[in-house]
């Protein structure tokens, strides 16, 4: 019997995992990036997954997420947004997070205190990473807490090679490893004959250790005779790995017919990442899809309720090379994605084109004739998209605002910002499977004449067509699975025939501001996702017959009666309900990922007796917002909710139930605006995994003493608690606490000793506070806010600022913030400019000194003195640096900072930045090969800094006019100290010793 071989996902990577994990050094507190670099198909993703599983199974106290297929999903903006939203939903434990509200300051602050382990798989360029990091450069470690790790897999060695990443070259498999993998795919569990064993060694040598090529060759030879093996291998030359294309071509040529070859080219060129069901309906050869999967020419990945087709990048390159070779022979290409070729086609025409994929995000304006598609009788696929910003006018212009024709041969028509108010009257695509016209000026039913038959339509997306007043007649489209009408503000009625679409799986009606009339019932047995949120004129939700329902979203939609379907949502689904007509807590027995209740008149959640514990509803996350009459929560709340509890603006709630038994996995509690909440459970120590506790604007007077036993707590947010008088005296025992917010706690006079792990302290607006904590001089704060604290020692700001410089110039923190009441910048600011009371934008000039080993620039600090004469506002400061004629050599945006409603004095705001590379607004990074800091590159030259104020998200831009800038400064952070202080705070210790026990 032959020895058993390892599964192919383990072959050849055991020792590689050990090496990568050693590079990760998870026990250190620095920020590390590991780049797994190698050729396509070499096994980078497999290695990353194995490392990911190793780390998350052995390391505690981290948030983790694997982001796969980045480069594939980056091709479509909606998929990239979904990927980013899913990433931060996982990290923040917020199931209903949306892409639009990711950048709220509260979330960014929480992220900065999370230690994370992330894998970014299949990265092509730096801009993709910056998008995943919410616009932050990879070298900017402030987004996550110290000790965070990121693994990247990429074929481009230089994608992060200049930000201090540790590069791990993923080599091809050894001959023995290759042989094991090949035998697994060529023979399965069968024992190969001796002669085929000999040929196996020849086969793997041709593949040069590339796992993808090995799998493809093995799949091509499985079950074949010895003669076939000899024939297959005889004309293959042993050549370097770039020639693996030849190996893959043999598999393509062996597919056995033009029909399946054409299907492979369509999938590899246009459909990777697409739902499998759409692909099977697009192509008449759909039955051959499984053959392609069996031959390892594509794969099918299950993502919750959908199956997506994936094609390896090496195979996609192969497909386009085949298409290009055919184009040279035929003189006219069959499939196009190159802008130049497509522009030529649109101006000169052509009859052989079968598919066009055009991304206009970076293209200039294109003028075409109204009959440009006339004669393209072979065109089956047409996709014109804007992967970047969807705002602005379309870039393709047609005379008289109308096409005269589109090919009836089309099966797939996707055209964002379609440049006409209707589709051509002569366009009768009987075989059309997908129609997507997002962000288009379509007015009514897509056609301005009699609508053609759409019997084969599966996918219809008219989202963000803000002028659309009526959708096409879909009564003759029984195969429709997806109907997207997101943001159709002019749509009033969803016709009754939509309720009879028996195959419908997704119905998206979010933000249809004027939608009023819906079908009484949705009869599809397959409906999985129904979105009806933010539809203010909808008062009745259709009944839903589906037993497959996973998401029902009625948030901010005033339905008068809940559909019975809420009791049929499948396990792990999401339910969001809203409206004053909801007076009883829904009797749900299913385990949900999220239950959200907003603006209801529920007075209590159903109480369950002890003997009913087995029938309790279970939610990973429970969110209760603006339920004004909700008075009590069930005593078994902590058995019902497993991960996250959010309660906002429920003023009738006075207490939370005790936690009777230890609970693990519960990460977040955030309570805000519950004005009558007077106490918190004394048994809070039973929440063993709690990381974030937020109590904002409540009526509590003290925290339970047992809070000091929460050894996983990192964030403690207690702002606006006007009756809170003191913190537990032994709060320093919270060994992982890094963030403490006590802003506007107006009765706190003294602070106890704080934990040495604390990085951020906010006591702004604590009007009775007389001193900072007694051990403040030993704390290495990253951020410190203490404006509007009139009882503090008036000399304290000067003492703090004298020592702030040393901390900024050290290697402890990459960025930091200091804000306090005052009217002057510290003396160590080398360059200052004042008397700019009416300006929100100004210039500062200085000359960078020559760098020496004794006097090296470690970063740059910025300062601002300003005041606001009315109201409350949050702002941030942007700063662009120009060196000579190099515009925006680097730029920064400060963390947001605010002026309180009762702020009576000027504020000093200082922040420092040791950004090694500099990051411009356009994402252009100016670096040198040695990856030295950008400011060292320009040492000795003159630079100018331009400041401007920006309102934070949701703030009134007009309030910027009321801000008076009194002084702006810039200081180079040099390696030599400007004073002899060792800590951040030189605080008089005769204060702060009185601590309320």
URSULHU-V779650 format. One record per backbone hydrogen bond with DSSP energy under -0.5 kcal/mol. NH is the residue of the N-H (numbers start at 1). CO is the residue of the C=O. If there is no record, write none. Layout:
BEGIN
nh: <NH:NH>
co: <CO:CO>
END
This chain:
BEGIN
nh: <10:11:13:14:17:18:19:20:21:22:23:24:25:28:32:32:34:35:35:36:36:37:37:38:42:47:48:49:50:51:52:53:54:55:56:57:58:58:59:63:65:67:67:68:70:71:73:74:75:76:80:80:81:82:83:84:85:86:87:88:89:90:91:92:93:94:95:97:101:102:104:107:108:109:110:111:112:113:114:115:116:117:118:119:120:121:121:123:128:129:130:131:132:133:134:135:136:136:140:141:143:144:145:145:148:149:150:151:152:153:154:155:157:159:160:163:165:166:167:168:168:169:170:170:171:173:178:179:180:181:182:183:184:185:186:187:188:188:190:192:197:198:199:200:201:202:203:204:205:206:207:208:208:209:210:211:212:214:215:216:217:218:219:220:221:222:223:224:229:230:231:232:233:234:235:236:237:239:243:244:245:246:247:247:248:249:250:251:252:253:254:255:256:261:262:263:264:265:266:267:268:269:270:271:271:272:273:274:276:279:280:281:282:283:286:288:289:292:293:294:295:296:297:298:299:301:303:303:304:305:306:308:309:310:315:316:317:318:319:320:321:322:323:324:325:326:327:328:329:330:331:336:342:343:344:345:346:347:348:349:354:355:356:357:358:360:360:363:366:368:368:372:374:376:377:379:380:381:382:383:384:385:397:397:399:401:402:404:405:410:411:412:413:414:415:416:417:418:420:421:423:427:428:430:431:432:433:434:435:436:437:439:440:441:443:445:447:448:457:458:459:460:461:462:464:465:466:468:469:470:474:477:480:481:482:483:484:485:485:487:488:489:491:492:494:495:498:499:500:501:502:504:505:506:507:508:509:509:511:512:513:515:516:517:522:523:523:525:527:528:529:530:531:532:532:534:536:538:539:541:543:545:547:550:551:552:553:554:554:557:559:559:560:566:567:568:570:572:573:574:575:576:577:579:582:583:585:588:592:592:593:594:595:596:597:598:599:601:603:605:612:613:615:616:618:619:620:621:622:623:624:625:625:626:628:630:631:631:632:637:639:640:640:641:642:643:644:645:646:647:648:649:651:653:654:660:663:667:667:668:669:670:671:672:673:675:677:678:678:679:684:686:687:688:688:689:690:691:692:693:694:695:696:697:697:699:699:701:707:708:709:710:711:713:714:715:716:717:718:718:720:721:722:724:725:726:731:733:734:735:737:738:739:740:741:742:742:744:745:746:747:748:749:758:759:760:761:762:763:765:766:767:769:770:771:774:774:776:778:779:779:781:782:783:784:785:786:792:796:799:800:801:802:803:803:804:805:807:808:809:810:810:816:817:818:819:820:821:822:829:830:831:833:835:836:839:842:844:846:848:852:858:859:860:861:862:863:864:865:866:867:869:873:875:876:878:879:880:881:882:882:883:884:884:886:887:889:889:890:891:892:894:897:899:903:907:908:909:909:910:911:912:913:914:919:920:923:925:926:927:931:934:936:937:938:939:940:941:943:944:945:946:947:947:948:949:950:952:955:957:959:960:961:962:963:964:965:965:966:966:967:968:969:970:971:973:974:975:984:986:987:991:995>
co: <7:7:10:10:13:14:15:16:17:18:19:20:21:25:30:148:150:33:166:34:152:35:168:154:39:43:44:45:46:47:48:49:50:51:52:53:54:55:55:115:117:65:119:66:121:122:69:70:72:73:73:76:77:78:79:80:81:82:83:84:85:86:87:88:89:89:93:94:98:99:101:104:104:105:106:107:108:110:111:113:114:63:149:65:151:67:119:153:125:125:126:127:128:129:131:130:130:133:137:139:140:141:111:114:145:116:32:118:34:120:36:123:155:156:157:160:160:33:165:35:166:167:37:168:169:209:174:175:176:177:178:179:180:181:182:183:183:184:187:190:193:194:195:196:197:198:199:200:201:202:203:204:205:204:207:209:41:210:211:212:213:214:215:216:217:218:186:221:225:226:227:228:229:230:231:233:235:237:240:241:242:243:243:244:244:245:246:247:248:249:250:252:253:257:258:259:260:261:262:263:264:265:266:266:267:267:309:271:307:275:276:277:278:279:283:285:286:288:289:290:291:293:292:292:310:308:301:306:302:303:303:301:274:299:312:312:313:314:315:316:317:318:319:320:321:322:323:324:325:326:327:355:338:339:340:341:342:343:344:345:334:334:381:336:383:358:385:360:395:366:397:369:371:373:375:376:354:354:412:356:414:358:366:395:368:398:399:370:370:407:380:380:434:382:436:384:438:415:418:401:446:424:426:428:408:429:411:411:459:413:461:463:437:418:421:470:445:423:454:433:433:482:435:484:486:462:464:465:443:443:472:474:477:458:458:506:460:483:508:510:485:487:488:469:517:493:495:496:497:498:500:501:481:481:529:483:507:531:533:509:511:512:492:492:543:499:521:502:524:505:505:551:507:530:553:555:534:535:537:561:520:522:525:528:528:574:530:552:576:554:557:578:539:563:564:565:549:591:570:550:594:552:596:598:579:581:604:586:590:618:573:573:621:575:623:577:625:582:583:632:609:610:612:613:590:640:592:593:644:595:646:597:623:648:626:627:603:629:603:634:636:636:637:637:619:620:620:668:622:670:624:672:649:650:631:658:686:643:665:643:692:645:694:647:696:673:674:654:676:654:681:683:684:663:686:663:687:667:667:715:669:717:671:695:719:674:677:678:704:705:706:707:709:710:691:691:739:693:716:741:743:718:720:721:701:701:728:730:731:733:734:714:714:760:716:740:762:764:742:744:724:745:725:755:738:738:783:740:785:787:763:765:766:749:749:751:992:773:775:775:776:779:759:759:817:761:819:789:793:795:796:797:798:799:800:800:801:803:804:805:806:807:912:782:910:784:908:786:906:826:828:970:968:966:965:836:947:945:943:941:855:973:973:913:971:911:969:909:967:907:964:962:899:897:950:948:892:946:890:880:944:886:882:942:883:885:881:886:881:919:879:877:875:873:900:866:820:864:907:818:862:816:860:814:891:924:920:923:924:925:928:916:933:933:934:936:848:938:846:882:844:880:842:945:878:840:876:874:952:955:956:957:958:959:960:867:836:963:865:964:865:833:863:831:861:859:972:856:779:984:985:988:993>
END
